[in-house]
Amino acid sequence: MKKFCLLLFLPFLAGCATLSQDQCQQGHWFDIGLEDGRKGRAMARLEQHSKACAKYGLGVDAQGYTEGRNQGLQIYCRLENAVSTGLKGERYQGVCPSELDVRFEELNAAAYAIYTLRERLDSIDDQLDRKEYQLDSTVYQLGKDEKARDAYYRLRRDIRELDSEREQVQWDLHSAGRYLDQLTEEYNIPVR
C-alpha cells in the first residue's frame, strides 16, 4: 500500500522541481537565466534550481545563470510589459532597476487590479447562471412544496445580491481602467 501511495504522488513531487534531471545535466545556465529574467523571476529562483539539481547530484553555474537573467530582465523591465503581465494576472517581483522599479510596480499593480476585477466578474456571472438555473427549476415546484417556495425566495434574494455586487464590480472595473489609462498616458506607454 505504501508503494502504491508513493507511486500515486510521484508525479506531484516531480512537478515541484523547477528543472528536470535532463535540464540540470545539460547545464544551459545562461539560457535558463535568460528565460527566468524574461519572466521577471526573482534571484531566489536560482536557489530553487540549485535544490532541484542537488537532488540529482548536480550543481549550477551561478555566473552563467546571473548573466542570462540580467539580459532577460532587460527584456522584461519595459514599462509596457508591466501592463501586459498585470493584465495576465502576474504580480511584479521587484526585479527591475531602481530607476524603473516604482513605475513598473505602479503600472503592474493597476493592471493586476483589472485582472482581479475581471476574474471576480466572471465568478459572479457563473454564480448568477447557476442561481438562475436553480430558480427556473424551483418555479415548477412552487405550488407543490413549501420548501420549494422558501428555496425560490432565497434564490431570488441571492440573485439580487449578486446583481448588486456585479454592478459594483463593473463600476470598480471602469474606475480601474480609467486609472490605468491615466498611468499609461503619464508614462507615455503605447495604448494597450
N, C-alpha and C positions, 0 to 999 in steps of 0.2 A: 504494500500500500504506500509506503514511504517513497519507493522508487516511482510509482505512478504519480504521486503528488509533485515530486521533483521534476519529472518529465512534463507535467502539465504547466509548471511555472517557468521552465527554462526559456521559452520564447519571450516571456515578460522580462526576465532578468537580462537577457541579451539586448532587449530594447532599451535598457537603461544606459548601456555603454555608449559613449559618444563616437567611438570608432570601432570598426571591426578588426579582427586579427590581421586580415589582409592589408587594411589601410595602415596599421601600425608597422607591419613588415615592410611595406613599400616605402614608407617614410618620406612622402612628398610633403614635407612640413611647410615649405613656403606656400604651396597650393592650399593646404589645409588652413593655414593662417589667412591667406588671401580670401578664402571663402567665408571664414568666420568674421573677418573685417568687413566684407561686403554686406554681411547680415547684421552688423552692429553689435556683435557679441563682445562682452567684457573680457578682459585679460584672464579672468578666473577660468575661462573656458580651457586654457592650456592646462591648468591643474586637473580638470576633468578628463582631458585627453591623456594626460600622464597616468592617471589612475586606471583608465581603460587599457592602456598599453602595458602597464605594470602587471596586469592580470595574465598577460601572455609572455611576461619576462622581457619586455622590450621598453626602451627609453624613448625620449622625444628630443628633437632638435629645437630647443627654445629659441635660438637665434634665428634660424630659418623661419620658424613659425611667426616670430615677432616682426620680422621684415615683411613677410607676406601679409600679416594682419594690418600693419601700418599702411601698406599700399591699398589694401581693401577698404580701410577706413577713409581713404581719400575719395573713394567712390561713394561710400555710404554717407559721409558727412556733408552732403549737399542739402541745402535747406528744402529743396523740392522733395527730397527723399523723406524729410521729417514729416511732411504732409502725407505722402503716399503710404509710408509704413504705419502711421497712426490710423489712417482710414482702413487699413487691413487688420487692425487690432494688435499691432506690435508696439510695445512700450519702449521708449528710449532708455538705454542703459548707462548714459553718462560717459560715452566713449569718445566724443568729438573734442577737438582742441578748444581751449578755453575761450578763444575769440568767437567761436560758433556755439558753444555749449548752451548758453542761456536762450538764445533764439531757437536753436534746434529743439530744446526741451519744450519751450512755449508752443511752437508750431505742432510738435508731435502730440502734446497734451490736448491741444484744441482739436486736432484731427481725431485723436483717440476718443474724445468725448462724443464726437459724432458717431463713431463706430459703436460705442456702447449704447447710445440712444437708439440707433437703428436696430441693434440686437434686441433691445427692450421692446421696441415697437413690433418687431417680428414675433416676439414671445407673446405679447398682448394679443396680436392678431390670431395666433394659434389658439390661445385660450378662448378668445371670442368665438372662433369657429367651433371649438368643442362644446362650449356652453350653448351656442345656438342650435347645434345638432341635438344636444340633450334636451333643450327646450322643445324643439319640434317633436321629439319622441315622447315627451311628457304630455303634450297637448292631447294626444289620443287617449290618455289615461285619466284626464281631468274628471270626467263625470263618474268614473268607476271607483275611484280610490281617494281617500282623504290624504294619504301620504303623497300621492301624485300632485295634489293641489299645493301642499307645502313645498314640494320639490320645485314646482312650477314658479311659485313666488320667490323662492330662494334663487333660482336660476335667473329670473328677471332682475333681481337686485344685483346679483353678481355681474350681469351683463351691463347694467347701468354704471356700476363702479368701474368696470374695465373700460367702458366708453369714456368715462370721465378721466381715467388715468391715461388713456390713449391720447385724448385731446391735450393733456398737459405735456406728455412726452413729445407730441408733434410741435407744440409751442417751444419746448426746450430745444428740440432739434433745429427748428427755424432760427432760434437765437444763437445756437452754437455754430450754425452755418454762417450766419452774419459775422460772428466774431472771427471765425477762421478766414473769411473773406477780407476782413479788416487787416488781419495779421499778414496775409499774403500780399495785400496791397502795400502795407507799410514796409515789408521786407523785399518788395519788388520781385515776387515769385510769380512765374507764369501761372495763368489761370488753370485750375485743376479741372 
